[in-house]
Amino acid sequence: MKKSRLLFLFFSLMILIIAAAFVQVSKKNVVNEKKPNIILILADDIGFETISAYGSTSYKTPRIDNMAKGGVLFQNCYAQPLCSPSRVQIMTGKSNFRNYERWGYLNLNETNFAHILKSQGYATCITGKWQLGGDEFTPYKAGFDEYLLWNIMDTSSTYNERYKDPRLLENGVSKKYSKGEYGPDLFVNYIKDFMTRKKDVPFLVYYPMVLSHKPFVPTPGNGKVYENFKVVPKGEPGGSSADNSFFKDQMAYLDKNVGELLDKVNELGLSENTLILFTGDNGTGVGINSNMKDGRKIPGMKGATTEYGIHVPLVAYWQGKIKPGQVNNKLVDFTDILPTITDAANIKLPKSFITDGRSFLPLVTGQKYEARDWLFSHYDPQKGEFKKARFVHNREWKLYETGEIYNVAKDPEEKNVLAVSSLTPEQQKLMATFKEVFLTMVKVEVIKTPKVKKKKADDDDEG
């Protein structure tokens, strides 16, 4: 009897041990199957030439450089020449001819990456620069659970109030800081808090930075100069002067902020389950000139459709998933971001969803990838004196719909139009291929929304 009881207790104990082990394995599998976090950092007004990993000698960006060493640096990423067109494109995965309606506006009927990830259980957060119109409810309608934003409702008088003593909107509540707080620090701290609270669920962080758009002003790294800098709303007298010399300091602070987010992800133990993307929304601002290791002096050409107006940095990092030290020369653009994000999240887009992009995740993880032969751009910002332009290009050649041909590898500022007769038969064939692209990139149905009359204060600097 005692023997039977002992056997019973023995087998009962074994079952408990096996069950406990099974539970542990199951928990481990659940953790391993957790959808990855996504962090997209979109810097403001920085071309590829502002990052030292791309060969810049004018600025030092050690944290972004190390991010590239630990992941992949894309040599040929392209955005739109101005801010609003790029923001609509990156969020929706579509070329501007499909859904760009007017300056500073995102049609909320357009599905964007926040909508998609939120529908799949992601916690979503946006902080930084909005500039897509609407009211205090708009970020929620755009798919974000939480937000801390500049340039969402009062978009003109707050021009100077993005850096020191900013004027922001946090989850519907207007906040005006006045004790020397620095906007970029507030945004980064907001993200850190969000990630800490949401570390046990998949999350999306979209951080469209205010750095390094003008006004070029001191950062906290400038010490007393920052402390003594006086900020007033745009159009009011008595404020301190901005100066291009502070662009270098803003780039250093931008790099510092990126590093802080990388450190927080690592501190939370999320590095192996977080895809981090860093890029810029358009070329560097006009008036900023950058020196390169190869001797080039690159002028900022924001707003222009030239190489220096659209060629931006792109770095992707995902510890354990993306092989470190990659330098990739394939063509990518902002329409590729949404399909890449959804691919990383293992979300299959429905056939009815239209995107002009393709996921580059297979490219950086060693899977089968069909590289692009060309990129297409439809640019009609409906802003100031910036003119509409449509063009097709690769790393060497560009054809405008109006017929101008440039060898952008040799002539990045597009100073010399080339005649078709000067091209080789192979180059003429390439131009014929480019020309056919324009015929397919035509919006069939145009949905117009009421236009809002712009305030006089809304100038080109808001781009």
RODO-2510 file (C-alpha; in nm, 4 decimals, decimal comma):
residues 463
     n   res          X          Y          Z
     1     m     0,0000     0,0000     0,0000
     2     k     0,2800     0,2299     0,0999
     3     k     0,4635     0,1288    -0,2160
     4     s     0,1613     0,2120    -0,4340
     5     r     0,1248     0,5495    -0,2632
     6     l     0,4910     0,6242    -0,3159
     7     l     0,4622     0,5318    -0,6854
     8     f     0,1551     0,7519    -0,7144
     9     l     0,3323     1,0440    -0,5524
    10     f     0,6361     0,9831    -0,7734
    11     f     0,4370     0,9861    -1,0963
    12     s     0,2328     1,2834    -0,9757
    13     l     0,5556     1,4723    -0,9106
    14     m     0,6904     1,3783    -1,2543
    15     i     0,3716     1,5024    -1,4189
    16     l     0,3991     1,8310    -1,2312
    17     i     0,7630     1,8692    -1,3357
    18     i     0,6811     1,7934    -1,7018
    19     a     0,3816     2,0274    -1,6907
    20     a     0,5936     2,3033    -1,5392
    21     a     0,8581     2,2524    -1,8059
    22     f     0,5902     2,2638    -2,0773
    23     v     0,4546     2,5879    -1,9341
    24     q     0,8035     2,7391    -1,9375
    25     v     0,8569     2,6328    -2,3010
    26     s     0,5157     2,7700    -2,3926
    27     k     0,5978     3,0993    -2,2257
    28     k     0,9267     3,1108    -2,4106
    29     n     0,7504     3,0473    -2,7407
    30     v     0,4970     3,3185    -2,6647
    31     v     0,7815     3,5626    -2,6025
    32     n     0,9594     3,4539    -2,9178
    33     e     0,6391     3,4926    -3,1187
    34     k     0,5727     3,8443    -2,9892
    35     k     0,5378     4,0881    -3,2737
    36     p     0,8405     4,3154    -3,3060
    37     n     0,8355     4,6767    -3,1972
    38     i     0,8821     4,9407    -3,4665
    39     i     1,0563     5,2750    -3,4206
    40     l     1,0648     5,5136    -3,7171
    41     i     1,2726     5,8288    -3,6732
    42     l     1,2245     6,0953    -3,9404
    43     a     1,4717     6,3838    -3,9091
    44     d     1,3742     6,7223    -4,0523
    45     d     1,5694     6,8819    -4,3385
    46     i     1,8804     6,6656    -4,3493
    47     g     2,0253     6,5206    -4,6668
    48     f     2,2613     6,2233    -4,6729
    49     e     2,5611     6,4597    -4,6562
    50     t     2,4867     6,5584    -4,2952
    51     i     2,5715     6,2146    -4,1529
    52     s     2,9372     6,1298    -4,0974
    53     a     2,8772     5,7640    -4,1898
    54     y     2,8010     5,8921    -4,5413
    55     g     3,1328     6,0770    -4,5565
    56     s     3,0470     6,4125    -4,4033
    57     t     3,3344     6,5969    -4,2385
    58     s     3,1257     6,8985    -4,1346
    59     y     2,9318     6,7120    -3,8659
    60     k     2,9924     6,4279    -3,6228
    61     t     2,7110     6,1763    -3,5742
    62     p     2,8723     5,8889    -3,3799
    63     r     2,5487     5,7330    -3,2541
    64     i     2,3915     5,7134    -3,5994
    65     d     2,7245     5,5905    -3,7381
    66     n     2,7308     5,3103    -3,4795
    67     m     2,3699     5,2282    -3,5604
    68     a     2,4770     5,1860    -3,9239
    69     k     2,7735     4,9674    -3,8230
    70     g     2,5352     4,7457    -3,6291
    71     g     2,2856     4,7293    -3,9148
    72     v     2,2616     4,8549    -4,2703
    73     l     2,3319     5,1909    -4,4331
    74     f     2,1407     5,2576    -4,7560
    75     q     2,3449     5,4566    -5,0052
    76     n     2,0514     5,5404    -5,2313
    77     c     1,7375     5,6349    -5,0411
    78     y     1,5122     5,9058    -5,1835
    79     a     1,2378     6,1242    -5,0368
    80     q     1,0289     6,4061    -5,1762
    81     p     1,1951     6,7517    -5,1927
    82     l     0,9729     6,9031    -4,9221
    83     c     0,8314     6,8034    -4,5881
    84     s     0,4539     6,7578    -4,6317
    85     p     0,4768     6,5545    -4,9540
    86     s     0,7321     6,3262    -4,7873
    87     r     0,5216     6,2801    -4,4747
    88     v     0,2122     6,1794    -4,6694
    89     q     0,4220     5,9397    -4,8766
    90     i     0,6062     5,7727    -4,5895
    91     m     0,2909     5,7200    -4,3823
    92     t     0,0731     5,5807    -4,6619
    93     g     0,3200     5,3958    -4,8851
    94     k     0,1880     5,5735    -5,1910
    95     s     0,3364     5,8054    -5,4500
    96     n     0,2025     6,1600    -5,4183
    97     f    -0,0008     6,1407    -5,7392
    98     r    -0,2384     5,9014    -5,5646
    99     n    -0,3239     6,0855    -5,2440
   100     y    -0,1411     6,4155    -5,1945
   101     e    -0,4110     6,6844    -5,1988
   102     r    -0,2571     7,0023    -5,0651
   103     w     0,0187     7,1435    -4,8483
   104     g     0,0174     7,0426    -4,4819
   105     y    -0,2702     6,7965    -4,5106
   106     l    -0,3264     6,4245    -4,4675
   107     n    -0,6624     6,2855    -4,5734
   108     l    -0,7716     6,0690    -4,2808
   109     n    -0,9553     5,8367    -4,5184
   110     e    -0,6092     5,7196    -4,6255
   111     t    -0,4884     5,4100    -4,4418
   112     n    -0,1439     5,4641    -4,2945
   113     f     0,1018     5,2413    -4,1081
   114     a    -0,0364     5,3456    -3,7671
   115     h    -0,3878     5,2350    -3,8648
   116     i    -0,2552     4,9000    -3,9819
   117     l    -0,0408     4,8235    -3,6784
   118     k    -0,3041     4,9466    -3,4323
   119     s    -0,5561     4,7097    -3,5922
   120     q    -0,3160     4,4248    -3,5141
   121     g    -0,2847     4,5043    -3,1446
   122     y     0,0041     4,7522    -3,1489
   123     a     0,0240     5,0390    -2,9020
   124     t     0,0968     5,3478    -3,1127
   125     c     0,2657     5,6775    -3,0353
   126     i     0,3718     5,9824    -3,2351
   127     t     0,5763     6,2733    -3,1078
   128     g     0,7571     6,5628    -3,2735
   129     k     0,6443     6,7570    -3,5799
   130     w     0,2983     6,6919    -3,7248
   131     q     0,2358     6,9452    -4,0049
   132     l    -0,0496     6,7468    -4,1575
   133     g    -0,3441     6,9616    -4,0521
   134     g    -0,6452     6,8892    -3,8351
   135     d    -0,7366     6,9469    -3,4729
   136     e    -0,6658     6,7906    -3,1354
   137     f    -0,8461     6,4699    -3,2393
   138     t    -0,6611     6,4241    -3,5695
   139     p    -0,3662     6,2162    -3,4391
   140     y    -0,6143     5,9738    -3,2816
   141     k    -0,8017     5,9469    -3,6106
   142     a    -0,4670     5,8875    -3,7815
   143     g    -0,4175     5,5760    -3,5695
   144     f    -0,2108     5,7001    -3,2754
   145     d    -0,3033     5,6186    -2,9159
   146     e    -0,0849     5,8893    -2,7642
   147     y     0,0879     6,2015    -2,8920
   148     l     0,3017     6,5008    -2,8053
   149     l     0,3210     6,7269    -3,1104
   150     w     0,4330     7,0612    -3,2429
   151     n     0,2837     7,2238    -3,5544
   152     i    -0,0612     7,0712    -3,5403
   153     m    -0,3107     7,3517    -3,4770
   154     d    -0,1322     7,6864    -3,4319
   155     t     0,1057     7,6317    -3,7238
   156     s     0,2190     7,9891    -3,7889
   157     s     0,2891     8,1825    -3,4683
   158     t     0,4581     7,8784    -3,3100
   159     y     0,7319     7,8704    -3,5746
   160     n     1,0037     7,9682    -3,3232
   161     e     0,8540     7,7576    -3,0449
   162     r     0,9755     7,4118    -3,1334
   163     y     1,3127     7,4246    -2,9570
   164     k     1,3589     7,6296    -2,6385
   165     d     1,0346     7,6962    -2,4469
   166     p     0,8171     7,5112    -2,7020
   167     r     0,4416     7,5312    -2,7499
   168     l     0,3075     7,1759    -2,7864
   169     l    -0,0132     6,9746    -2,7891
   170     e    -0,0188     6,6632    -2,5692
   171     n    -0,3149     6,4310    -2,6122
   172     g    -0,5469     6,7235    -2,6775
   173     v    -0,4031     6,9541    -2,4109
   174     s    -0,2130     7,2672    -2,5166
   175     k     0,1110     7,3247    -2,3268
   176     k     0,3424     7,6242    -2,3300
   177     y     0,6794     7,5684    -2,1633
   178     s     0,8674     7,8658    -2,0219
   179     k     1,1525     7,7415    -1,8001
   180     g     1,4106     7,6706    -2,0656
   181     e     1,2746     7,3267    -2,1614
   182     y     1,4045     7,1969    -2,4945
   183     g     1,1497     7,0534    -2,7371
   184     p     1,3624     6,7617    -2,8644
   185     d     1,4310     6,6516    -2,5048
   186     l     1,0603     6,6603    -2,4233
   187     f     0,9848     6,4446    -2,7270
   188     v     1,2554     6,1898    -2,6469
   189     n     1,1512     6,1656    -2,2816
   190     y     0,7913     6,1150    -2,3913
   191     i     0,8987     5,8237    -2,6113
   192     k     1,1100     5,6732    -2,3327
   193     d     0,8121     5,6820    -2,0982
   194     f     0,5835     5,5311    -2,3621
   195     m     0,8251     5,2450    -2,4344
   196     t     0,8679     5,1750    -2,0633
   197     r     0,4922     5,1528    -2,0120
   198     k     0,4361     4,9447    -2,3269
   199     k     0,7426     4,7185    -2,3148
   200     d     0,5296     4,4060    -2,2680
   201     v     0,3158     4,4655    -2,5769
   202     p     0,4185     4,5367    -2,9366
   203     f     0,4460     4,9089    -3,0011
   204     l     0,4946     5,1553    -3,2859
   205     v     0,6837     5,4777    -3,2213
   206     y     0,6834     5,7353    -3,5002
   207     y     0,9182     6,0218    -3,4222
   208     p     0,9142     6,2951    -3,6874
   209     m     1,1832     6,5157    -3,5316
   210     v     1,1879     6,8955    -3,5302
   211     l     1,5676     6,8840    -3,5647
   212     s     1,7391     7,0086    -3,7743
   213     h     1,4966     7,2488    -3,9404
   214     k     1,5569     7,6205    -3,9086
   215     p     1,5490     7,8425    -3,7115
   216     f     1,9075     7,7381    -3,6412
   217     v     1,9390     7,8213    -3,2733
   218     p     2,1404     7,7070    -2,9699
   219     t     2,0843     7,3696    -2,8043
   220     p     2,1307     7,2875    -2,4347
   221     g     2,4766     7,1698    -2,5404
   222     n     2,5649     7,5375    -2,5948
   223     g     2,5425     7,6088    -2,2215
   224     k     2,5133     7,9787    -2,1365
   225     v     2,4414     8,0681    -2,4981
   226     y     2,1281     7,8505    -2,4767
   227     e     2,0329     7,9848    -2,1352
   228     n     2,0531     8,3447    -2,2571
   229     f     1,8685     8,2776    -2,5836
   230     k     1,5301     8,4479    -2,5863
   231     v     1,2358     8,2976    -2,7747
   232     v     0,9287     8,4915    -2,8859
   233     p     0,6377     8,3789    -3,1046
   234     k     0,6890     8,4317    -3,4754
   235     g     0,6292     8,7899    -3,5806
   236     e     0,6819     8,9375    -3,2343
   237     p     0,9813     9,1630    -3,1575
   238     g     1,2545     9,1108    -2,9013
   239     g     1,3651     8,7564    -2,9756
   240     s     1,7254     8,6373    -3,0111
   241     s     1,8621     8,5858    -3,3618
   242     a     1,9026     8,2497    -3,5338
   243     d     2,2265     8,1757    -3,7164
   244     n     2,3387     7,9074    -3,9623
   245     s     2,6401     7,8377    -3,7414
   246     f     2,4086     7,6601    -3,4956
   247     f     2,3145     7,3963    -3,7550
   248     k     2,6241     7,1991    -3,6539
   249     d     2,5138     7,2027    -3,2904
   250     q     2,1640     7,0948    -3,3848
   251     m     2,3063     6,7997    -3,5798
   252     a     2,5093     6,6972    -3,2745
   253     y     2,1962     6,7118    -3,0597
   254     l     1,9942     6,5199    -3,3166
   255     d     2,2548     6,2429    -3,3004
   256     k     2,2479     6,2523    -2,9193
   257     n     1,8681     6,2087    -2,9186
   258     v     1,8861     5,9100    -3,1531
   259     g     2,1460     5,7564    -2,9230
   260     e     1,9234     5,8067    -2,6194
   261     l     1,6434     5,6097    -2,7848
   262     l     1,8803     5,3289    -2,8818
   263     d     2,0074     5,3159    -2,5233
   264     k     1,6524     5,3004    -2,3841
   265     v     1,5562     5,0146    -2,6138
   266     n     1,8649     4,8277    -2,4968
   267     e     1,7969     4,9110    -2,1306
   268     l     1,4452     4,7672    -2,1619
   269     g     1,5857     4,4480    -2,3134
   270     l     1,4019     4,5040    -2,6411
   271     s     1,6907     4,5309    -2,8899
   272     e     1,6380     4,1850    -3,0357
   273     n     1,2706     4,2520    -3,0909
   274     t     1,2773     4,6076    -3,2257
   275     l     1,3252     4,7327    -3,5809
   276     i     1,4635     5,0876    -3,5767
   277     l     1,4676     5,3029    -3,8910
   278     f     1,6324     5,6428    -3,9213
   279     t     1,5937     5,8727    -4,2218
   280     g     1,5421     6,2380    -4,3261
   281     d     1,2354     6,3941    -4,4885
   282     n     1,4089     6,5883    -4,7703
   283     g     1,7347     6,7559    -4,8627
   284     t     1,9210     6,9921    -4,6325
   285     g     1,8006     7,3508    -4,6059
   286     v     1,9221     7,6090    -4,8554
   287     g     2,2188     7,8037    -4,7202
   288     i     2,3795     7,5070    -4,5448
   289     n     2,6919     7,3780    -4,7197
   290     s     2,8555     7,0515    -4,6134
   291     n     3,2035     6,9176    -4,6787
   292     m     3,2705     6,5540    -4,7668
   293     k     3,5726     6,3275    -4,7276
   294     d     3,6045     6,2965    -5,1048
   295     g     3,6431     6,6738    -5,1427
   296     r     3,2896     6,7575    -5,2494
   297     k     3,1143     7,0605    -5,1038
   298     i     2,7438     6,9846    -5,1108
   299     p     2,4892     7,2696    -5,1018
   300     g     2,1589     7,2202    -4,9246
   301     m     1,8905     7,2095    -5,1941
   302     k     1,5700     7,1436    -5,0040
   303     g     1,2679     7,2036    -5,2259
   304     a     1,4534     7,1252    -5,5489
   305     t     1,4102     6,8018    -5,7428
   306     t     1,7863     6,7693    -5,7838
   307     e     1,9938     6,4936    -5,6238
   308     y     2,0696     6,7162    -5,3262
   309     g     1,7015     6,7929    -5,2760
   310     i     1,5828     6,4309    -5,2538
   311     h     1,8804     6,2087    -5,1564
   312     v     1,8463     6,1316    -4,7845
   313     p     2,0077     5,9003    -4,5293
   314     l     1,8456     5,5710    -4,4316
   315     v     1,9785     5,3404    -4,1619
   316     a     1,8074     5,0220    -4,0416
   317     y     1,8962     4,8402    -3,7206
   318     w     1,7545     4,5226    -3,5692
   319     q     1,9869     4,3315    -3,3400
   320     g     2,0096     3,9668    -3,4341
   321     k     1,7847     4,0046    -3,7395
   322     i     1,9789     4,2438    -3,9642
   323     k     2,3378     4,1415    -4,0284
   324     p     2,5654     4,4236    -3,9067
   325     g     2,8022     4,6244    -4,1226
   326     q     2,5984     4,6246    -4,4426
   327     v     2,6292     4,9070    -4,6954
   328     n     2,3574     4,8698    -4,9561
   329     n     2,3424     5,0521    -5,2902
   330     k     1,9963     4,9378    -5,4045
   331     l     1,7342     5,2025    -5,4846
   332     v     1,4726     5,2619    -5,2145
   333     d     1,2293     5,5441    -5,1456
   334     f     0,9676     5,6482    -4,8936
   335     t     0,6922     5,4350    -5,0462
   336     d     0,8956     5,1341    -4,9265
   337     i     0,8696     5,2204    -4,5569
   338     l     0,5081     5,1106    -4,4985
   339     p     0,5446     4,7688    -4,6667
   340     t     0,8731     4,7157    -4,4808
   341     i     0,7125     4,7954    -4,1455
   342     t     0,4147     4,5682    -4,2080
   343     d     0,6458     4,2941    -4,3353
   344     a     0,8519     4,3158    -4,0159
   345     a     0,5303     4,2898    -3,8139
   346     n     0,4307     3,9833    -4,0199
   347     i     0,1176     4,1588    -4,1403
   348     k     0,0002     4,0636    -4,4865
   349     l    -0,1481     4,3593    -4,6709
   350     p    -0,4780     4,2845    -4,8492
   351     k    -0,4729     4,2741    -5,2284
   352     s    -0,7034     4,5753    -5,2326
   353     f    -0,4399     4,7881    -5,0583
   354     i    -0,2479     4,9964    -5,3099
   355     t     0,1170     5,0742    -5,2440
   356     d     0,3913     5,1881    -5,4786
   357     g     0,6575     5,0479    -5,2485
   358     r     0,8076     4,7120    -5,1688
   359     s     0,9495     4,5762    -4,8464
   360     f     1,3265     4,5974    -4,8242
   361     l     1,3296     4,3685    -4,5181
   362     p     1,4241     4,0629    -4,7317
   363     l     1,7110     4,2665    -4,8770
   364     v     1,8693     4,3310    -4,5371
   365     t     1,7977     3,9898    -4,3873
   366     g     1,9477     3,7891    -4,6738
   367     q     1,6209     3,6757    -4,8318
   368     k     1,5065     3,6865    -5,1936
   369     y     1,4570     4,0458    -5,3071
   370     e     1,3664     4,1980    -5,6414
   371     a     1,5654     4,5198    -5,6715
   372     r     1,4197     4,8300    -5,8328
   373     d     1,5542     4,9437    -6,1698
   374     w     1,4180     5,2954    -6,1255
   375     l     1,2251     5,5262    -5,8932
   376     f     0,9347     5,7518    -5,9868
   377     s     0,8478     6,0850    -5,8276
   378     h     0,5374     6,2986    -5,8588
   379     y     0,6067     6,6334    -5,6930
   380     d     0,3338     6,8962    -5,6684
   381     p     0,3588     7,0499    -5,3202
   382     q     0,1116     7,3329    -5,3889
   383     k     0,3364     7,5549    -5,1844
   384     g     0,4749     7,8965    -5,2685
   385     e     0,6727     7,9066    -5,5924
   386     f     0,7653     7,5374    -5,5970
   387     k     0,6609     7,3983    -5,9325
   388     k     0,5133     7,0611    -6,0186
   389     a     0,7583     6,8064    -6,1576
   390     r     0,7408     6,4387    -6,2451
   391     f     1,0546     6,2351    -6,3076
   392     v     1,2017     5,8862    -6,3242
   393     h     1,5576     5,8132    -6,2172
   394     n     1,8118     5,5562    -6,1119
   395     r     2,1543     5,6077    -5,9562
   396     e     2,2949     5,7632    -6,2733
   397     w     2,0208     5,8945    -6,5005
   398     k     1,7101     6,1089    -6,4652
   399     l     1,4303     6,1856    -6,7105
   400     y     1,1669     6,4521    -6,6468
   401     e     0,8207     6,4136    -6,7948
   402     t     0,8859     6,7400    -6,9789
   403     g     1,1803     6,5753    -7,1579
   404     e     1,4934     6,7023    -6,9778
   405     i     1,7640     6,4389    -6,9352
   406     y     2,0442     6,4559    -6,6788
   407     n     2,3325     6,2365    -6,5801
   408     v     2,2828     6,2913    -6,2064
   409     a     2,5912     6,0883    -6,1138
   410     k     2,8098     6,3472    -6,2911
   411     d     2,5757     6,6449    -6,2654
   412     p     2,3862     6,6219    -5,9315
   413     e     2,2804     6,9867    -5,9426
   414     e     2,1338     6,9380    -6,2921
   415     k     2,3112     7,2214    -6,4664
   416     n     2,3523     7,0527    -6,8070
   417     v     2,0554     6,9174    -7,0002
   418     l     2,1584     6,6341    -7,2313
   419     a     2,0256     6,5843    -7,5828
   420     v     1,8902     6,2419    -7,6752
   421     s     2,1309     6,2387    -7,9701
   422     s     2,4273     6,2556    -7,7307
   423     l     2,3299     5,9285    -7,5608
   424     t     2,4461     5,5811    -7,6543
   425     p     2,1855     5,3376    -7,7971
   426     e     2,1715     5,1654    -7,4576
   427     q     2,1127     5,4950    -7,2786
   428     q     1,8430     5,5918    -7,5288
   429     k     1,6727     5,2598    -7,4616
   430     l     1,6820     5,3336    -7,0884
   431     m     1,5197     5,6740    -7,1492
   432     a     1,2467     5,5037    -7,3521
   433     t     1,1836     5,2727    -7,0566
   434     f     1,1688     5,5692    -6,8209
   435     k     0,9269     5,7479    -7,0521
   436     e     0,6817     5,4585    -7,0382
   437     v     0,6614     5,4892    -6,6599
   438     f     0,4795     5,8240    -6,6802
   439     l     0,1924     5,6606    -6,8686
   440     t     0,1239     5,4216    -6,5795
   441     m     0,1564     5,6723    -6,2959
   442     v    -0,1722     5,8537    -6,3516
   443     k    -0,4425     5,8873    -6,0918
   444     v    -0,7694     5,7528    -6,2261
   445     e    -1,0037     5,8910    -5,9613
   446     v    -0,9460     6,2309    -5,8028
   447     i    -1,1084     6,2878    -5,4646
   448     k    -1,0995     6,6507    -5,3634
   449     t    -1,1540     6,7873    -5,0135
   450     p    -1,2404     7,1480    -4,9377
   451     k    -0,9401     7,3766    -4,9466
   452     v    -0,8570     7,5913    -4,6479
   453     k    -0,7366     7,9440    -4,7116
   454     k    -0,3791     7,9782    -4,5902
   455     k    -0,2683     8,2413    -4,3427
   456     k    -0,0137     8,4917    -4,4656
   457     a     0,2299     8,3758    -4,1977
   458     d     0,2439     8,0235    -4,3414
   459     d     0,5631     8,0599    -4,5419
   460     d     0,8085     7,8275    -4,7126
   461     d     1,0100     7,7882    -4,3930
   462     e     0,7354     7,5671    -4,2566
   463     g     0,8312     7,2928    -4,5031
***
